Amino acid sequence: MIRPMRQMRRALATCGLLAMLGAAWPLAQVAEAVPPQFVGANIAQGQKYYDNLKCAACHAQRMMGSSSAMYTRADRKVHNPQQLMAFTQMCVTQLNHDLFPEEVKDIAAYLNQTYYKFK
């Protein structure tokens, strides 16, 4: 997205419109707020890990058929990004999945985007 914005600024400068818009016009679009724990995570890859490891099936079994209830119930145990990372790592460790920390981060970022929405 940065390249089209630069091209637009260049075109506006050529016609003299940039001066009229002023210096407040941004160079790049503002990214969606992401907790520091999830910066650089690959959310699409996190979803693939989540699906391939059958996390939803395990959670559905624990929550009487609803996989999303683990994340959306009123008495959920995760209240911030740090806890989300810790619980995701705990699941991975308990089930002996051989994942790198970056892969755990990808899963947690996917869960955050899908259910928790921590900023």
Residue pairs with C-beta under 8 A, 6 or more apart in sequence:
1 28
1 29
2 27
2 28
5 26
5 27
5 28
5 29
6 27
9 18
9 25
9 27
12 18
12 21
13 19
18 25
33 119
34 109
34 119
35 81
35 112
35 118
35 119
36 81
37 81
37 82
37 84
37 85
37 105
37 108
38 81
38 105
38 108
38 109
38 112
40 105
41 102
41 105
41 106
41 108
41 109
41 110
42 106
42 109
43 106
43 109
43 110
43 113
44 110
45 103
45 106
46 103
46 105
46 106
46 107
46 108
46 109
46 110
46 111
47 110
47 114
49 99
49 103
49 106
49 107
49 110
50 56
50 107
50 110
50 111
53 95
53 97
55 67
55 91
55 107
56 67
57 67
58 91
58 95
59 67
59 68
59 69
59 70
60 66
60 67
62 70
63 69
63 70
63 73
68 115
70 76
71 78
71 111
71 114
71 115
71 116
72 115
77 83
77 87
78 84
78 87
78 116
80 118
81 108
81 112
81 118
84 108
84 111
84 112
84 116
84 118
85 104
85 105
85 108
88 104
88 107
88 108
88 111
89 104
92 99
92 104
92 107
99 107
112 118
